[in-house]
Amino acid sequence: MYHQPVLLRESVEALHIQPDGIYVDVTYGGGGHSAEILKHLGTGRLFAFDQDEDAARQVTGDPRLVFIRNNFRFMRNFLLLHGIEQVDGIFADLGVSSFQFDEASKGFSTRLDGRLDMRMDQNSPIDAAHIAANYEAEELTRMFRVYGELDHPGQFASAIIDARRKGPLQTTFNLKDAVAHLLPKGRESKILAQLFQAFRIEVNQELSILDEWLQQCILCLRPGGRIAIISYHSLEDRLVKNYFKSGRADGVQEKDFFGNLLCPLKPLNRKVITPTEFEIERNPRARSARLRIAEKV
């Protein structure tokens, strides 16, 4: 299977789909969530986004589905291009698809040796190999501290700079070898995952794009419309939580003259929805998934 959709039932139920409504799936991937949304639609339409050419090959011929091969940061522009000002629901699964993890040439996996790439969009000019070869110590340290949340980011930055003096870091295993001496015994996989996460976020500018997109969601949702987002690490989840709580990236809640909160969204689940043990057993990559739902007021 190209990708096993995470929290499928919970996500689609969260959207409270109306048969004649207009919905958006900004992370089409293998099409699992989109296929489930389409099952609940009658005359409605679904706009799906994905910049990965492999995802584009998974698109079905359903006439109710409009597939847009582009980054979801341009969601509002493309919706307006299709004459859509507001929609009834928006969904996003912010995780990397199983196919991307299992394809060595994509460079996302710590288990497989492949080109140090990590681009979601193969047309992007900057990949992980470029960053490993060109970023100075200060830039690498910032990246590992902020995006990887590593305890000793400067040490990892120094290790990469030392390694590239001996030869180019062109593969995922080159990168692993460069930092091998810094990996605590028993925690190698966790630390490498954080390191690779930092590269992936930097390569794809994931957090800035997420911020930009969340601002658009507030404009694109009709009153009463719902948004459901699955995130996989604390950086994404914090940003989503802040927007749902305040309509702002920093989470600061504004009030009117009478002390009423001025937030365009109302969170519908105080506690994040997580996969069941049964789902995690079937799909271990679902373990870190966190679903948040909100409604436009």
N, C-alpha and C positions, 0 to 999 in steps of 0.2 A: 504494500500500500504506500502511495506517495506520502501521505501524512494521516495520522490518526487524530481526528479532532478531539480537543480537550474540552471537558465540561460542556459537551454538546447540548444535552437536554436543558441544562440549567441556563445556558447562554440564550438559546432560542426562546425559552419560556420567559426570560427576563425582558425580551423585546416586546412581549404582549402583541404579537403580530395581528394586524387587521388584514383580511383577505385582499382588500383593494388599496392597501397602503404602499408607500414608497420607502424602501429600505436600502441601506448601504453596508456592505462588508468591505472594509478597507484593507483586509489582509486575506485575500482569496486563497493563496497557498494551494493545497490539494483540492479545494472546493467542498470540503466536508461540511463546514458550517453553512456555506451558501446553499448547498443542496437541501439541507434541513429547513432553511428559511423558505426556499422555493416550495417545499411541501405544504407550507401553511398559507401560501399566497394563492389568490384566485386570479383576479384581473390586475393585481398589483405588480410592481416592478422592483427589481433588485439591481443596484449598481455595485459592481465589484471592482476593486483596485488590486493590482499587484505589479511590481516592476520586474519580477523575475521571469525570464523567458520560459523556464521550466514550468512555472505556474500557468503561463499562458497556454501551454500545451494541454492542460487539464480541463480547459473550459468546455462546457457542454453547449449544445445548440439550442437550449431553452430560449424561446423568443422573449420571455419575461426578463431575461438576464442581459444586462449591458456590461461587458467587460472592458475595463480601461487599463491598459498596460502603462501604468505610471505610478509615481510615488504618491501616497495618500496626502502628502503635504499640499497637493494641488486639488484636493477634494472639492472645495467650494467652486473653484474656477470651472472644473469639468461638469459639475452639476448645473451650474448656470448656463454652460454651453449647451446642455441638453434641455434647457428651459425649466430646470427644477430649482426653486428658491428655498423650499423647506421640505424636510422628509419626516417620516414617522418613527424611524429608528436607525441607529448607527451601531455597528458592531466592529470590534477589533480584537484580534488575538495577536499579541505583540511578540510571541515566541518565534524562534527559528524553527522551520519545518523539519520533520524527521528526514525528508529527502536531502535537505541542505546539510544536515549533520552527518548523514551517511554517505554523502558524496565527497570523497577525499579531495577532489580538485577544488571544491568550494573553500576549503581551508578553515572550516568552523570547528571541526572536531579535534579534541586533544588526543584521541585514540588512533587516528588515521594520519599517515604521512602524505601530505599533499602540498600543493603550492600555497604559500602564505598569502592568501587572497582576502577572504571574508567580506567581499562586496555582495550586497543584496542585488545591486544593479551592475551588471557586467560592463555597462557603458561608462561607469564612474571612473575618472582618471586616477584616483588614489586608492591603493589597496594596502593591506597590512604590511607587505614587504617594503613598500615605499616608506611607511612610517618607521619601521625597524631600521631602515637604512639612513633616514634623513633627520628624524627628530633629535633635537639636542636633549641633554640630560634633564633640563628643567621641564621641557614639554612632556617627556616620557614620565617623569615623576608626577606631574599634575594628572596625567591620564590614568596612571595606576592608582593614585590616591583617590581621585574623584569617581572614576568609572569602574575601577576594579575593587575599590575599597580594601586595598592591600595594606597590611600593617607596616611594611617597610618598603614603600614605593621607590625610594632613592636607591636602595640596594638593587632592585630589579632593573632600574634604569641604567645603573653603572654596569651591571652584568651584560646587558644588551650592547652597550657601547663598547665594552671590552671584547665581546665576541665578534662584533662586526669589523673590528680592526684586523682580525685573523682571517676573515672571509665573509662573504655576503650571507645574510639570513634569508634564504629563499623558500624554505619549506617549514611546515608546522613542527617537524622534528628538529630542525635547526634551532627554532625558537625554544623548544623544550630543553634541548641540550645546553643552550646558553644560560638557562636559569636553574638547571638541575641541582646545583650545589646549594641553592637557597630554599629548596623544598623540604619542609619538615617531614620526617618519617611518619607515615600513616595519614598525612594530610596532603599528599602530592596532588591527588585528583582535584580536591577542592581549590587549592591555590592556583593550579593551572587553569581551572575553569574561570576563576576571577581574572587572571591575566588575559586569557583569550576574550573574556567579556569586555575588558577595557579596550582591547584592539578593535573588537567588532563595533562597539558603540562609537568609537572615534572615527573609524572608516565610514560608517553609515550615518554619522551625525544623528543618532537615534533620539537622544533626549531633546535636542533643539527642534527636531522635526515633530516629535510628540507634543511639545509645548505649542508649536505653531498650529498643529492640527486640532488640539483641544480647544483653542480659541475659535476655530472655525465651526466646531461642533455646536457650540452655543448659538452661533448665528444660523446654522443650517437646520437645527431641530425645530419643529413646530411646537407650540405649547402643548404639553401632555405627551410629547414624543420622548422616547427612551434611548439611552445609550448604555451599552454593556461592553466592558473592556476586561480582557484577561491579560494580566501582567505576570512576569516571572522573576523579577528581582526588585529589591527595595527601592532602587532609584526610580524605576518606572512607576511602581505602586504608589510611592510618595507623591509623585507629580499628579497622578490620576486622583488620588485622595484629596489633594489640595484643591484641584479644579472642581471636584464634586462638592466640596465643602464651601468654597468661597468664590469660584469662578476665576481664580487667580493662581498662578504658578507657585507663589510664595505662601498660599494658604491663609493670608490675612483677610479676615472677614470685615466687610464694610457695612455700616448701618445708616439708616436714614435718620431724619431729625427726631423721630419718635422711638428710635432704638431698635427698629425692625431690621433684620438681616437683609442685605441687598445681594442675594445670590440667585443667579438665573437657573441653577440646578438644585434638585432635592435628592440627596442620596436615599436609595430605597433599601439598602442593606447596611446596617451599622457594622456588622461583622462580615468580613470578606467570606465569600463562598469558595470552598476548597474541594478538590476531588475526594471521592470516597476511597477507602482502602482498596475496594474492589477495582476501581478504575486505575489506581496507582499500580496495582499488581499486574493489570493488563498492559499498562502503558507507563513505565517508570518515569518517563520524561514529564508526566503530568504532575509530579510530586510538588513542584514549586509554584504551580499555577494559582493565581488569585483573581477571582472575579468580583468586580464592583459594578453596581447598577445605579443609574440616576435618571431622573425625569425632569424635563424642562417645566418650570413653573409658569 
